Amino acid sequence: MEKIKYICWQDEDMWLGYLQEFPDYMTQGESKAELQANLGDIYKELNSGNIPCVRKVEELEVA
């Protein structure tokens, strides 16, 4: 099982969040568990190759 990092917060009665690697794609849920399920769906879709021009965060090592 792969682990991915995500950013989340609660706004009134909704949980909002996005995958750290893909900050342009936010989702929400009525519970934290629903948010996590939605984030998992987004992760699968973004890595499927079916969506063109997906932007993501990467690291660059500089001297």
PDB file of N, CA, C and O in Angstrom:
ATOM      1  N   MET A   1       0.840  -1.178   0.000  1.00  0.00           N
ATOM      2  CA  MET A   1       0.000   0.000   0.000  1.00  0.00           C
ATOM      3  C   MET A   1       0.887   1.244   0.000  1.00  0.00           C
ATOM      4  O   MET A   1       1.824   1.357   0.791  1.00  0.00           O
ATOM      5  N   GLU A   2       0.581   2.152  -0.882  1.00  0.00           N
ATOM      6  CA  GLU A   2       1.331   3.397  -1.015  1.00  0.00           C
ATOM      7  C   GLU A   2       0.723   4.461  -0.098  1.00  0.00           C
ATOM      8  O   GLU A   2      -0.495   4.525   0.067  1.00  0.00           O
ATOM      9  N   LYS A   3       1.579   5.294   0.495  1.00  0.00           N
ATOM     10  CA  LYS A   3       1.111   6.407   1.321  1.00  0.00           C
ATOM     11  C   LYS A   3       1.396   7.706   0.589  1.00  0.00           C
ATOM     12  O   LYS A   3       2.472   7.890   0.021  1.00  0.00           O
ATOM     13  N   ILE A   4       0.415   8.607   0.610  1.00  0.00           N
ATOM     14  CA  ILE A   4       0.585   9.917  -0.012  1.00  0.00           C
ATOM     15  C   ILE A   4       0.215  10.987   1.019  1.00  0.00           C
ATOM     16  O   ILE A   4      -0.634  10.761   1.881  1.00  0.00           O
ATOM     17  N   LYS A   5       0.851  12.135   0.924  1.00  0.00           N
ATOM     18  CA  LYS A   5       0.580  13.218   1.861  1.00  0.00           C
ATOM     19  C   LYS A   5      -0.502  14.129   1.310  1.00  0.00           C
ATOM     20  O   LYS A   5      -0.590  14.363   0.105  1.00  0.00           O
ATOM     21  N   TYR A   6      -1.321  14.636   2.217  1.00  0.00           N
ATOM     22  CA  TYR A   6      -2.358  15.569   1.818  1.00  0.00           C
ATOM     23  C   TYR A   6      -2.496  16.669   2.866  1.00  0.00           C
ATOM     24  O   TYR A   6      -2.106  16.501   4.021  1.00  0.00           O
ATOM     25  N   ILE A   7      -3.050  17.776   2.445  1.00  0.00           N
ATOM     26  CA  ILE A   7      -3.307  18.914   3.303  1.00  0.00           C
ATOM     27  C   ILE A   7      -4.816  18.966   3.521  1.00  0.00           C
ATOM     28  O   ILE A   7      -5.580  18.843   2.563  1.00  0.00           O
ATOM     29  N   CYS A   8      -5.260  19.148   4.772  1.00  0.00           N
ATOM     30  CA  CYS A   8      -6.697  19.213   5.027  1.00  0.00           C
ATOM     31  C   CYS A   8      -7.004  20.207   6.131  1.00  0.00           C
ATOM     32  O   CYS A   8      -6.146  20.542   6.947  1.00  0.00           O
ATOM     33  N   TRP A   9      -8.239  20.668   6.140  1.00  0.00           N
ATOM     34  CA  TRP A   9      -8.728  21.545   7.191  1.00  0.00           C
ATOM     35  C   TRP A   9     -10.240  21.433   7.241  1.00  0.00           C
ATOM     36  O   TRP A   9     -10.891  21.032   6.276  1.00  0.00           O
ATOM     37  N   GLN A  10     -10.779  21.801   8.397  1.00  0.00           N
ATOM     38  CA  GLN A  10     -12.221  21.773   8.569  1.00  0.00           C
ATOM     39  C   GLN A  10     -12.752  23.201   8.487  1.00  0.00           C
ATOM     40  O   GLN A  10     -12.234  24.103   9.145  1.00  0.00           O
ATOM     41  N   ASP A  11     -13.778  23.394   7.683  1.00  0.00           N
ATOM     42  CA  ASP A  11     -14.425  24.691   7.531  1.00  0.00           C
ATOM     43  C   ASP A  11     -15.903  24.489   7.858  1.00  0.00           C
ATOM     44  O   ASP A  11     -16.669  23.958   7.053  1.00  0.00           O
ATOM     45  N   GLU A  12     -16.278  24.917   9.041  1.00  0.00           N
ATOM     46  CA  GLU A  12     -17.613  24.671   9.585  1.00  0.00           C
ATOM     47  C   GLU A  12     -17.856  23.170   9.623  1.00  0.00           C
ATOM     48  O   GLU A  12     -17.150  22.469  10.349  1.00  0.00           O
ATOM     49  N   ASP A  13     -18.824  22.641   8.873  1.00  0.00           N
ATOM     50  CA  ASP A  13     -19.108  21.200   8.964  1.00  0.00           C
ATOM     51  C   ASP A  13     -18.560  20.402   7.782  1.00  0.00           C
ATOM     52  O   ASP A  13     -18.938  19.245   7.599  1.00  0.00           O
ATOM     53  N   MET A  14     -17.679  20.994   6.978  1.00  0.00           N
ATOM     54  CA  MET A  14     -17.080  20.292   5.833  1.00  0.00           C
ATOM     55  C   MET A  14     -15.573  20.163   6.014  1.00  0.00           C
ATOM     56  O   MET A  14     -14.930  21.035   6.599  1.00  0.00           O
ATOM     57  N   TRP A  15     -15.021  19.070   5.508  1.00  0.00           N
ATOM     58  CA  TRP A  15     -13.576  18.872   5.452  1.00  0.00           C
ATOM     59  C   TRP A  15     -13.120  19.158   4.024  1.00  0.00           C
ATOM     60  O   TRP A  15     -13.700  18.645   3.067  1.00  0.00           O
ATOM     61  N   LEU A  16     -12.083  19.974   3.885  1.00  0.00           N
ATOM     62  CA  LEU A  16     -11.529  20.335   2.581  1.00  0.00           C
ATOM     63  C   LEU A  16     -10.082  19.879   2.523  1.00  0.00           C
ATOM     64  O   LEU A  16      -9.413  19.791   3.553  1.00  0.00           O
ATOM     65  N   GLY A  17      -9.596  19.589   1.319  1.00  0.00           N
ATOM     66  CA  GLY A  17      -8.210  19.175   1.221  1.00  0.00           C
ATOM     67  C   GLY A  17      -7.745  18.982  -0.205  1.00  0.00           C
ATOM     68  O   GLY A  17      -8.521  19.018  -1.160  1.00  0.00           O
ATOM     69  N   TYR A  18      -6.432  18.773  -0.306  1.00  0.00           N
ATOM     70  CA  TYR A  18      -5.807  18.493  -1.592  1.00  0.00           C
ATOM     71  C   TYR A  18      -4.564  17.648  -1.359  1.00  0.00           C
ATOM     72  O   TYR A  18      -4.015  17.622  -0.258  1.00  0.00           O
ATOM     73  N   LEU A  19      -4.135  16.972  -2.387  1.00  0.00           N
ATOM     74  CA  LEU A  19      -2.927  16.160  -2.312  1.00  0.00           C
ATOM     75  C   LEU A  19      -1.711  17.082  -2.372  1.00  0.00           C
ATOM     76  O   LEU A  19      -1.664  17.995  -3.197  1.00  0.00           O
ATOM     77  N   GLN A  20      -0.748  16.853  -1.518  1.00  0.00           N
ATOM     78  CA  GLN A  20       0.433  17.717  -1.484  1.00  0.00           C
ATOM     79  C   GLN A  20       1.133  17.742  -2.841  1.00  0.00           C
ATOM     80  O   GLN A  20       1.647  18.782  -3.252  1.00  0.00           O
ATOM     81  N   GLU A  21       1.157  16.634  -3.521  1.00  0.00           N
ATOM     82  CA  GLU A  21       1.815  16.522  -4.826  1.00  0.00           C
ATOM     83  C   GLU A  21       1.027  17.223  -5.936  1.00  0.00           C
ATOM     84  O   GLU A  21       1.600  17.621  -6.951  1.00  0.00           O
ATOM     85  N   PHE A  22      -0.275  17.372  -5.744  1.00  0.00           N
ATOM     86  CA  PHE A  22      -1.149  17.966  -6.766  1.00  0.00           C
ATOM     87  C   PHE A  22      -2.013  19.067  -6.140  1.00  0.00           C
ATOM     88  O   PHE A  22      -3.215  18.869  -5.961  1.00  0.00           O
ATOM     89  N   PRO A  23      -1.433  20.211  -5.807  1.00  0.00           N
ATOM     90  CA  PRO A  23      -2.185  21.238  -5.078  1.00  0.00           C
ATOM     91  C   PRO A  23      -3.300  21.915  -5.874  1.00  0.00           C
ATOM     92  O   PRO A  23      -4.125  22.616  -5.288  1.00  0.00           O
ATOM     93  N   ASP A  24      -3.345  21.726  -7.179  1.00  0.00           N
ATOM     94  CA  ASP A  24      -4.388  22.360  -7.998  1.00  0.00           C
ATOM     95  C   ASP A  24      -5.731  21.641  -7.925  1.00  0.00           C
ATOM     96  O   ASP A  24      -6.726  22.157  -8.435  1.00  0.00           O
ATOM     97  N   TYR A  25      -5.784  20.482  -7.315  1.00  0.00           N
ATOM     98  CA  TYR A  25      -6.987  19.651  -7.353  1.00  0.00           C
ATOM     99  C   TYR A  25      -7.537  19.447  -5.942  1.00  0.00           C
ATOM    100  O   TYR A  25      -7.103  18.549  -5.220  1.00  0.00           O
ATOM    101  N   MET A  26      -8.492  20.287  -5.560  1.00  0.00           N
ATOM    102  CA  MET A  26      -9.092  20.215  -4.226  1.00  0.00           C
ATOM    103  C   MET A  26     -10.362  19.374  -4.252  1.00  0.00           C
ATOM    104  O   MET A  26     -11.001  19.209  -5.291  1.00  0.00           O
ATOM    105  N   THR A  27     -10.709  18.848  -3.080  1.00  0.00           N
ATOM    106  CA  THR A  27     -11.972  18.134  -2.910  1.00  0.00           C
ATOM    107  C   THR A  27     -12.476  18.379  -1.500  1.00  0.00           C
ATOM    108  O   THR A  27     -11.842  19.085  -0.717  1.00  0.00           O
ATOM    109  N   GLN A  28     -13.614  17.795  -1.186  1.00  0.00           N
ATOM    110  CA  GLN A  28     -14.205  17.994   0.128  1.00  0.00           C
ATOM    111  C   GLN A  28     -14.987  16.757   0.540  1.00  0.00           C
ATOM    112  O   GLN A  28     -15.222  15.852  -0.261  1.00  0.00           O
ATOM    113  N   GLY A  29     -15.384  16.738   1.806  1.00  0.00           N
ATOM    114  CA  GLY A  29     -16.215  15.658   2.320  1.00  0.00           C
ATOM    115  C   GLY A  29     -16.921  16.104   3.580  1.00  0.00           C
ATOM    116  O   GLY A  29     -16.480  17.031   4.258  1.00  0.00           O
ATOM    117  N   GLU A  30     -18.020  15.439   3.891  1.00  0.00           N
ATOM    118  CA  GLU A  30     -18.753  15.759   5.116  1.00  0.00           C
ATOM    119  C   GLU A  30     -18.049  15.212   6.348  1.00  0.00           C
ATOM    120  O   GLU A  30     -18.330  15.648   7.465  1.00  0.00           O
ATOM    121  N   SER A  31     -17.138  14.261   6.159  1.00  0.00           N
ATOM    122  CA  SER A  31     -16.321  13.721   7.245  1.00  0.00           C
ATOM    123  C   SER A  31     -14.888  13.598   6.740  1.00  0.00           C
ATOM    124  O   SER A  31     -14.630  13.669   5.539  1.00  0.00           O
ATOM    125  N   LYS A  32     -13.965  13.412   7.673  1.00  0.00           N
ATOM    126  CA  LYS A  32     -12.571  13.244   7.266  1.00  0.00           C
ATOM    127  C   LYS A  32     -12.400  11.959   6.455  1.00  0.00           C
ATOM    128  O   LYS A  32     -11.606  11.919   5.515  1.00  0.00           O
ATOM    129  N   ALA A  33     -13.136  10.921   6.812  1.00  0.00           N
ATOM    130  CA  ALA A  33     -13.060   9.658   6.063  1.00  0.00           C
ATOM    131  C   ALA A  33     -13.552   9.843   4.631  1.00  0.00           C
ATOM    132  O   ALA A  33     -12.966   9.290   3.700  1.00  0.00           O
ATOM    133  N   GLU A  34     -14.632  10.623   4.444  1.00  0.00           N
ATOM    134  CA  GLU A  34     -15.131  10.878   3.100  1.00  0.00           C
ATOM    135  C   GLU A  34     -14.124  11.704   2.300  1.00  0.00           C
ATOM    136  O   GLU A  34     -13.913  11.457   1.112  1.00  0.00           O
ATOM    137  N   LEU A  35     -13.503  12.687   2.957  1.00  0.00           N
ATOM    138  CA  LEU A  35     -12.456  13.480   2.303  1.00  0.00           C
ATOM    139  C   LEU A  35     -11.319  12.575   1.846  1.00  0.00           C
ATOM    140  O   LEU A  35     -10.856  12.693   0.712  1.00  0.00           O
ATOM    141  N   GLN A  36     -10.864  11.678   2.706  1.00  0.00           N
ATOM    142  CA  GLN A  36      -9.770  10.774   2.353  1.00  0.00           C
ATOM    143  C   GLN A  36     -10.150   9.883   1.175  1.00  0.00           C
ATOM    144  O   GLN A  36      -9.321   9.637   0.299  1.00  0.00           O
ATOM    145  N   ALA A  37     -11.379   9.400   1.141  1.00  0.00           N
ATOM    146  CA  ALA A  37     -11.831   8.577   0.016  1.00  0.00           C
ATOM    147  C   ALA A  37     -11.830   9.388  -1.274  1.00  0.00           C
ATOM    148  O   ALA A  37     -11.413   8.894  -2.322  1.00  0.00           O
ATOM    149  N   ASN A  38     -12.298  10.633  -1.199  1.00  0.00           N
ATOM    150  CA  ASN A  38     -12.311  11.498  -2.378  1.00  0.00           C
ATOM    151  C   ASN A  38     -10.897  11.810  -2.847  1.00  0.00           C
ATOM    152  O   ASN A  38     -10.638  11.849  -4.050  1.00  0.00           O
ATOM    153  N   LEU A  39      -9.983  12.031  -1.916  1.00  0.00           N
ATOM    154  CA  LEU A  39      -8.585  12.276  -2.282  1.00  0.00           C
ATOM    155  C   LEU A  39      -7.973  11.045  -2.956  1.00  0.00           C
ATOM    156  O   LEU A  39      -7.188  11.176  -3.895  1.00  0.00           O
ATOM    157  N   GLY A  40      -8.328   9.863  -2.481  1.00  0.00           N
ATOM    158  CA  GLY A  40      -7.854   8.629  -3.111  1.00  0.00           C
ATOM    159  C   GLY A  40      -8.349   8.505  -4.542  1.00  0.00           C
ATOM    160  O   GLY A  40      -7.611   8.073  -5.427  1.00  0.00           O
ATOM    161  N   ASP A  41      -9.609   8.888  -4.768  1.00  0.00           N
ATOM    162  CA  ASP A  41     -10.164   8.859  -6.124  1.00  0.00           C
ATOM    163  C   ASP A  41      -9.435   9.841  -7.032  1.00  0.00           C
ATOM    164  O   ASP A  41      -9.120   9.518  -8.177  1.00  0.00           O
ATOM    165  N   ILE A  42      -9.166  11.040  -6.521  1.00  0.00           N
ATOM    166  CA  ILE A  42      -8.430  12.048  -7.308  1.00  0.00           C
ATOM    167  C   ILE A  42      -7.037  11.537  -7.649  1.00  0.00           C
ATOM    168  O   ILE A  42      -6.577  11.691  -8.781  1.00  0.00           O
ATOM    169  N   TYR A  43      -6.364  10.931  -6.677  1.00  0.00           N
ATOM    170  CA  TYR A  43      -5.013  10.404  -6.911  1.00  0.00           C
ATOM    171  C   TYR A  43      -5.016   9.378  -8.039  1.00  0.00           C
ATOM    172  O   TYR A  43      -4.175   9.429  -8.937  1.00  0.00           O
ATOM    173  N   LYS A  44      -5.954   8.457  -7.987  1.00  0.00           N
ATOM    174  CA  LYS A  44      -6.038   7.421  -9.026  1.00  0.00           C
ATOM    175  C   LYS A  44      -6.289   8.047 -10.394  1.00  0.00           C
ATOM    176  O   LYS A  44      -5.660   7.665 -11.381  1.00  0.00           O
ATOM    177  N   GLU A  45      -7.195   8.996 -10.450  1.00  0.00           N
ATOM    178  CA  GLU A  45      -7.541   9.640 -11.719  1.00  0.00           C
ATOM    179  C   GLU A  45      -6.358  10.443 -12.281  1.00  0.00           C
ATOM    180  O   GLU A  45      -6.082  10.387 -13.479  1.00  0.00           O
ATOM    181  N   LEU A  46      -5.666  11.185 -11.416  1.00  0.00           N
ATOM    182  CA  LEU A  46      -4.542  11.998 -11.881  1.00  0.00           C
ATOM    183  C   LEU A  46      -3.374  11.145 -12.367  1.00  0.00           C
ATOM    184  O   LEU A  46      -2.615  11.578 -13.233  1.00  0.00           O
ATOM    185  N   ASN A  47      -3.223   9.966 -11.835  1.00  0.00           N
ATOM    186  CA  ASN A  47      -2.132   9.081 -12.238  1.00  0.00           C
ATOM    187  C   ASN A  47      -2.537   8.088 -13.329  1.00  0.00           C
ATOM    188  O   ASN A  47      -1.724   7.263 -13.744  1.00  0.00           O
ATOM    189  N   SER A  48      -3.768   8.161 -13.789  1.00  0.00           N
ATOM    190  CA  SER A  48      -4.252   7.222 -14.804  1.00  0.00           C
ATOM    191  C   SER A  48      -3.720   7.529 -16.200  1.00  0.00           C
ATOM    192  O   SER A  48      -3.680   6.653 -17.064  1.00  0.00           O
ATOM    193  N   GLY A  49      -3.308   8.788 -16.415  1.00  0.00           N
ATOM    194  CA  GLY A  49      -2.871   9.188 -17.745  1.00  0.00           C
ATOM    195  C   GLY A  49      -4.008   9.681 -18.620  1.00  0.00           C
ATOM    196  O   GLY A  49      -3.786  10.065 -19.768  1.00  0.00           O
ATOM    197  N   ASN A  50      -5.221   9.674 -18.089  1.00  0.00           N
ATOM    198  CA  ASN A  50      -6.389  10.110 -18.861  1.00  0.00           C
ATOM    199  C   ASN A  50      -6.608  11.617 -18.831  1.00  0.00           C
ATOM    200  O   ASN A  50      -7.371  12.146 -19.640  1.00  0.00           O
ATOM    201  N   ILE A  51      -5.955  12.307 -17.919  1.00  0.00           N
ATOM    202  CA  ILE A  51      -6.124  13.753 -17.794  1.00  0.00           C
ATOM    203  C   ILE A  51      -4.877  14.435 -18.357  1.00  0.00           C
ATOM    204  O   ILE A  51      -3.774  14.202 -17.862  1.00  0.00           O
ATOM    205  N   PRO A  52      -5.034  15.269 -19.378  1.00  0.00           N
ATOM    206  CA  PRO A  52      -3.869  15.946 -19.959  1.00  0.00           C
ATOM    207  C   PRO A  52      -3.412  17.127 -19.098  1.00  0.00           C
ATOM    208  O   PRO A  52      -4.201  17.726 -18.366  1.00  0.00           O
ATOM    209  N   CYS A  53      -2.142  17.440 -19.203  1.00  0.00           N
ATOM    210  CA  CYS A  53      -1.562  18.646 -18.586  1.00  0.00           C
ATOM    211  C   CYS A  53      -1.721  18.694 -17.070  1.00  0.00           C
ATOM    212  O   CYS A  53      -2.022  19.754 -16.520  1.00  0.00           O
ATOM    213  N   VAL A  54      -1.527  17.583 -16.390  1.00  0.00           N
ATOM    214  CA  VAL A  54      -1.614  17.552 -14.935  1.00  0.00           C
ATOM    215  C   VAL A  54      -0.368  18.220 -14.361  1.00  0.00           C
ATOM    216  O   VAL A  54       0.756  17.828 -14.673  1.00  0.00           O
ATOM    217  N   ARG A  55      -0.577  19.230 -13.518  1.00  0.00           N
ATOM    218  CA  ARG A  55       0.541  19.912 -12.865  1.00  0.00           C
ATOM    219  C   ARG A  55       0.738  19.315 -11.483  1.00  0.00           C
ATOM    220  O   ARG A  55      -0.229  19.014 -10.783  1.00  0.00           O
ATOM    221  N   LYS A  56       2.012  19.144 -11.088  1.00  0.00           N
ATOM    222  CA  LYS A  56       2.285  18.598  -9.763  1.00  0.00           C
ATOM    223  C   LYS A  56       3.552  19.223  -9.199  1.00  0.00           C
ATOM    224  O   LYS A  56       4.332  19.840  -9.924  1.00  0.00           O
ATOM    225  N   VAL A  57       3.744  19.058  -7.910  1.00  0.00           N
ATOM    226  CA  VAL A  57       4.907  19.583  -7.212  1.00  0.00           C
ATOM    227  C   VAL A  57       6.019  18.554  -7.268  1.00  0.00           C
ATOM    228  O   VAL A  57       5.787  17.373  -7.007  1.00  0.00           O
ATOM    229  N   GLU A  58       7.217  18.988  -7.604  1.00  0.00           N
ATOM    230  CA  GLU A  58       8.393  18.127  -7.569  1.00  0.00           C
ATOM    231  C   GLU A  58       9.531  18.883  -6.895  1.00  0.00           C
ATOM    232  O   GLU A  58       9.399  20.073  -6.612  1.00  0.00           O
ATOM    233  N   GLU A  59      10.642  18.206  -6.636  1.00  0.00           N
ATOM    234  CA  GLU A  59      11.793  18.827  -5.995  1.00  0.00           C
ATOM    235  C   GLU A  59      12.940  18.940  -6.984  1.00  0.00           C
ATOM    236  O   GLU A  59      13.109  18.101  -7.869  1.00  0.00           O
ATOM    237  N   LEU A  60      13.714  19.984  -6.817  1.00  0.00           N
ATOM    238  CA  LEU A  60      14.894  20.224  -7.622  1.00  0.00           C
ATOM    239  C   LEU A  60      16.061  20.438  -6.690  1.00  0.00           C
ATOM    240  O   LEU A  60      15.989  21.285  -5.800  1.00  0.00           O
ATOM    241  N   GLU A  61      17.129  19.696  -6.870  1.00  0.00           N
ATOM    242  CA  GLU A  61      18.319  19.855  -6.042  1.00  0.00           C
ATOM    243  C   GLU A  61      19.277  20.824  -6.757  1.00  0.00           C
ATOM    244  O   GLU A  61      19.639  20.612  -7.914  1.00  0.00           O
ATOM    245  N   VAL A  62      19.671  21.868  -6.061  1.00  0.00           N
ATOM    246  CA  VAL A  62      20.594  22.848  -6.632  1.00  0.00           C
ATOM    247  C   VAL A  62      21.818  22.968  -5.741  1.00  0.00           C
ATOM    248  O   VAL A  62      21.749  22.762  -4.530  1.00  0.00           O
ATOM    249  N   ALA A  63      22.926  23.301  -6.359  1.00  0.00           N
ATOM    250  CA  ALA A  63      24.165  23.421  -5.607  1.00  0.00           C
ATOM    251  C   ALA A  63      24.399  24.844  -5.175  1.00  0.00           C
ATOM    252  O   ALA A  63      25.403  25.136  -4.526  1.00  0.00           O
TER     253      ALA A  63
END
